[in-house]
């Protein structure tokens, strides 16, 4: 029998094992599957802004890839938000709600045109909204009874009051496209939007080029970027090399080694912002091994959040003491007892739940072995590394974990089929700027693709329903939702998220949208 390992030594070993995967990358290690098209590596034209990120365009349908066309400012929605999440006009100039909360009126801006020169009409806007509502997406949360054009405005009638409705209309899936964007069967055949840039060329799934739309007005100032290109580059190391070699001007979703490599770069500066995003373990609470809340609490207690944040992300402030990060000022509860690390307590909870150590250190109950699969994906480069650390931390309390690294679509697919056991995800609670809409998707009565699975709580559902209806001032219900999620752990917070973007020194005015709606390329200037 091996002598026992001191807990502090064991924790250091966990993080050392995970950190090994962060060693500097060598070009020879790249596989062909991850490599972008060869033209990615040619020098960009002097007047073309090149943006690189890990996200591929999986089609033209707004609900699937519309976020990329929104980020590159090709398409617009009825409303926008500022950095504090306050509603702003976009295609709609104003909006009002009836006293009973059931009818919303959105007045459109005048004299707006699509990129093909056709006018933005109330009828064309209504057609896009009705199409978005007929498909799975955020508009279905609102209980929309009817949408119509009345005296040149869009009127949305609800079955019940739903205060976050205007925020749903900022979502990329509700983007407005020209009638010519659709084929005879109603499928999206082209992206013809209203934004400050229009599509110049499109090469799915990896690249599209945009040019300034002359009909937008007001932004074509001297020195401003007129042409831009987005390229999907799978590997964070490759995105870093493109910035260092001057072949990319903006690079997103950087991993810790990339950030370190660029900190003192002569080619780029780093722009950072805390986002309303949390990396957490999504648990199938309906699974026989995870249904007992004592088991979920044991897993939460074995997670070394501070060590993961410090050793893997190189940012100690990102250790998640609760689900909602400080950037979500209305939802982060400073009085909530923080999540902590206590492997000894975790082992006692598992024993209380009937799980006893086996000869190999993995726990058993009724002849069954405690083993689970943890699914994650590479779109966010830190996730596989964190998954490796969690795998070892759970092994130390007697849970065998197999890590499966695939595509981000594996998480919702596993949720819907019921086959997902654990998923490591990075959830953006600002996907809709009012978090209530996202939380309704994640923790409502039926759970959600990126939230609860096999878990229901009437108290949480009722509190979210009150918040959505506008029937409550909010603080007490928000605090109760946070407390119940902390106690029952349908998801287990690991770390919060800081977005880091590398910006070439040949551009000025780069900034990060905390809601990840836009790359703000229309405001960039050449230096």
Buried (B, 14 or more C-beta within 10 A) or exposed (E): EEEEEEEEEBBBEBBEEBBEBBEEBEEEEBEEEBBBEEEBBEEBEEEBBBBBBBBBBEBBEBBBBBBBBBBBBBBBBBBBBEEEBEBEBBBBBEBEBEEEBBBBBBBBBEEBBBBBEEEBBBEBBBBBBBBBBEEEBBBBBBBBEEBEBEEEBBBBBBEEBBBBBBBBBBBBBBBBBBBBBBEEEEEBEBBBBBBBBBBEEBEEEBBBBBBBBEBBEEBEEEEBBBBBBBBBBBBBBBBBBBBBEBBBBBBBBBBBBBBBBBEEBEBBBBBEBBBBBBBBBBBBBBBEBBBBBBBBBBBBBBBBBBBBBBBBBBBEEBBBBBBBBBBBEEBBBEEBEEBEBEBEBBBBBBBEBEBEBBEEEBBBBEEEBBBBBBBBBBBBBBBBBBBBBBBBBBBBBBBBBEBBBEEBEBBBBBBEEEEBBBBBBBBBBBBBBBBBBBBBBBBBBEBBBBBBBBBBBEEBBBBBBBBBBBEBEBEEBBBBBBBBBBEBBBBBBBBBBBBBBBBBEBBBEBBBBBBBBBBBBBBBBBE
